[in-house]
Amino acid sequence: MKRKINKKGISYLLMFIASFMLIVHDFYRLTLESVFTGRLTTLTWFGLVTLLIAFLTLNLSYEELKKCTRECT
């Protein structure tokens, strides 16, 4: 039995992965990089806005993936 690949679901999965990786990168820069390099790092206003957008995108893509998996199964 063939299953059709849901392109919308794949795009939401890619958005989820990209926003999650951006959040992990930002928190790495804020917490661990200063331990390794000895320099203190901070967020700029642009970094704060992109982190907020990443959280919103992560939430949106997670809700859509949850809805998609409920409909597909």
C-alpha positions as CSV (number, residue, x, y, z in Angstrom):
1,M,0.0,0.0,0.0
2,K,1.5,3.3,-1.1
3,R,1.4,6.3,1.2
4,K,1.4,9.8,-0.3
5,I,4.0,12.1,1.1
6,N,2.5,15.1,2.7
7,K,4.5,18.1,1.5
8,K,2.9,20.5,3.9
9,G,3.9,18.3,6.8
10,I,7.5,18.1,5.6
11,S,7.6,21.9,5.4
12,Y,6.3,22.2,8.9
13,L,8.9,19.7,10.1
14,L,11.7,21.7,8.4
15,M,10.4,24.9,10.0
16,F,10.3,23.1,13.4
17,I,13.9,21.8,13.0
18,A,15.2,25.2,11.9
19,S,13.6,27.2,14.7
20,F,14.7,24.6,17.3
21,M,18.3,24.8,16.0
22,L,18.2,28.6,16.1
23,I,17.0,28.5,19.7
24,V,19.7,26.0,20.7
25,H,22.3,28.1,19.0
26,D,21.3,31.3,20.8
27,F,21.2,29.6,24.2
28,Y,24.6,28.0,23.5
29,R,26.0,31.5,22.6
30,L,24.5,33.0,25.8
31,T,25.5,30.2,28.3
32,L,28.4,27.9,27.2
33,E,30.4,30.1,24.9
34,S,31.4,32.4,27.6
35,V,32.7,29.4,29.7
36,F,34.8,28.2,26.8
37,T,36.2,31.5,25.6
38,G,36.2,33.6,28.7
39,R,34.3,36.5,26.9
40,L,30.8,37.5,28.0
41,T,28.2,37.4,25.2
42,T,24.9,39.1,25.1
43,L,21.9,39.4,22.8
44,T,21.3,42.5,20.6
45,W,17.8,43.8,19.9
46,F,17.9,42.0,16.6
47,G,19.0,38.7,18.3
48,L,16.1,39.1,20.8
49,V,13.6,39.7,18.0
50,T,14.9,36.6,16.0
51,L,14.7,34.5,19.2
52,L,11.1,35.6,19.7
53,I,10.2,34.8,16.1
54,A,11.9,31.4,16.5
55,F,9.8,30.6,19.6
56,L,6.7,31.6,17.8
57,T,7.6,29.6,14.7
58,L,8.4,26.6,16.8
59,N,5.0,26.8,18.5
60,L,3.2,27.2,15.2
61,S,5.0,24.3,13.5
62,Y,4.6,22.0,16.5
63,E,0.8,22.6,16.6
64,E,0.5,22.0,12.9
65,L,2.6,18.8,13.1
66,K,0.4,17.6,15.9
67,K,-2.7,18.3,13.9
68,C,-1.2,16.6,10.8
69,T,-0.2,13.5,12.6
70,R,-3.7,13.2,14.1
71,E,-5.3,13.5,10.7
72,C,-2.8,11.2,8.9
73,T,-3.1,8.3,11.4
